Amino acid sequence: MIKEIAQITIKPGMDKQFEQGVSQATPLFLRSHGCHGVQLFRSIEQPDQYTLVVDWETVDDHMVLFRESPEFQQWRGLVAETFAAPPNVHHVSKVL
């Protein structure tokens, strides 16, 4: 199991639209091969900064299967206009 960590900066005043888009996209993630969960966190100190954490079986489940799927296109359609910059995405695995 790995986690996709996406640091997302949104445009000012688009917080409600972004959060609603993530909420609508959650079923898209969850029906994708290898996805086991989605969480969204908002920074206290920088409220335009969000962290999206998605649990995947493998990196390929995210980077190949999901990214090449219609669900990915739908996800981006729901939230892309709220992005101030492209998301910074990396993957982590549990060590301890």
Secondary structure by P-SEA (a helix, b strand, c coil): cbbbbbbbbbcccaaaaaaaaaaaaaaaaaacccccbbbbbbbcccccbbbbbbbbcccccccccccccaaaaaaaaacccccccccccbbbbbcc
